[in-house]
Amino acid sequence: MELEESYKKKTSEKMLERLVEESLDAFINERLKITARMDCFLKNFLMT
């Protein structure tokens, strides 16, 4: 019984870790896209 509880806990911790990592990756990718857009906008703005 205790082994099963331990397994469930580890599994849920791993799932949580993966969820956090995926969320962080998505957040970072979104920030990079925004930064790239801003760079592009500023270059175009400064060229004119």
C-alpha positions in Angstrom: 0.0 0.0 0.0 2.8 2.4 1.0 4.6 1.6 -2.3 1.6 2.5 -4.3 1.2 5.9 -2.5 4.9 6.6 -3.1 4.5 5.8 -6.8 1.4 8.0 -7.1 3.2 10.8 -5.4 6.3 10.5 -7.6 4.1 10.3 -10.7 2.1 13.4 -9.8 5.3 15.3 -9.0 6.8 14.3 -12.4 3.6 15.4 -14.1 3.6 18.7 -12.3 7.3 19.3 -13.2 6.6 18.6 -16.8 3.6 20.9 -16.8 5.7 23.7 -15.3 8.5 23.1 -17.8 6.1 23.2 -20.7 4.4 26.3 -19.4 7.8 28.0 -19.0 8.9 27.0 -22.5 5.7 28.3 -23.9 6.1 31.6 -22.0 9.7 32.0 -23.1 8.8 31.3 -26.7 6.0 33.9 -26.5 8.4 36.5 -25.0 11.0 35.8 -27.8 8.3 36.2 -30.5 7.3 39.5 -28.9 10.9 40.6 -28.7 11.5 39.7 -32.3 8.4 41.7 -33.4 9.6 44.7 -31.4 13.1 44.5 -32.9 11.5 44.3 -36.4 9.2 47.3 -35.6 12.0 49.4 -34.2 14.3 48.7 -37.2 11.5 49.7 -39.6 10.7 52.7 -37.5 14.3 53.9 -37.3 14.8 53.3 -41.1 12.1 55.8 -42.0 
